[in-house]
Amino acid sequence: MTVDYKHIQRWILQPALIGLATVGMLACQPQATFSSHGAIATPKSTPKQVSQKPGTYRSDRLRFQFSYSAKDFVIDNQISTPRNNVDSPLSTIDIWTKNHAQKIRAGAYQGGTEYPANVNITVNNNPRKLSLQNWVKQSQQFGVTRDFQSARIAGQTGIKFQSSGLYENEHVAFFSPKDSRIIVLTLSKTGYGNNDAIYRRAYQQIINSFAFVSR
């Protein structure tokens, strides 16, 4: 019996060559990586990476906007700090940690319990067109005020000052460029725990990103 060695070689080598070709084709495909949650991430061949963007609050009615960390804070006009002053602001925007917002919505502060110290922004009328410092001194919103200094924010010249009341507070006040309304950014502090440092980050981010917008 004559053995056809060339035929045997072709029979052995052909599947091997097909296998090598298949491996080579797979190696050329983009490799998908997996996160710890099992989701497919961006292929390595795609350079663009998705990054988490901060939250942006914008009000065309109030004509301003600012940035905040949406991962850590919420803005909810339905849980604004109760105010009983006769010269209450035209509008108030409260910035809460997610933990504080959850407790407020659950009724943890009902029955007269004071709301936590937080960060807020108020928009106020100034019908007498007073200077910033004179308006602050005659307002009943701030308790005992002190340490007035000039400040610059959103392209406007303003003032920063401190006040004492239910909490110790830091403020920045400045005029809206379109009218005589006065905007006040406030950081309230308790002086204990970690909340002051957490809210200070939000306060500083708002100061740095605050901008006026056109309608």
Number of C-alpha atoms within 10 A of each C-alpha: 3 4 7 8 9 9 9 10 10 11 11 11 11 10 11 12 11 11 12 10 12 11 11 11 10 10 10 8 10 12 13 13 12 12 9 6 6 8 10 11 13 16 15 12 10 8 8 9 9 8 6 8 11 12 16 13 15 16 13 11 9 14 15 17 16 17 19 22 17 16 12 15 19 19 19 12 12 9 15 18 16 10 11 8 10 9 12 17 17 10 14 19 19 18 24 24 20 15 11 19 18 13 12 17 12 10 9 13 14 11 7 6 8 12 16 17 20 25 25 20 21 17 20 19 17 15 8 8 13 13 14 17 19 10 15 19 14 10 14 13 17 17 17 12 17 12 10 14 12 13 14 14 16 16 11 14 12 21 21 21 19 20 20 15 12 13 16 17 21 20 21 22 26 25 20 18 13 9 10 17 17 23 21 21 19 23 23 25 21 15 11 8 8 9 16 17 13 14 22 18 13 22 23 13 15 21 16 13 14 18 17 18 13 10 9
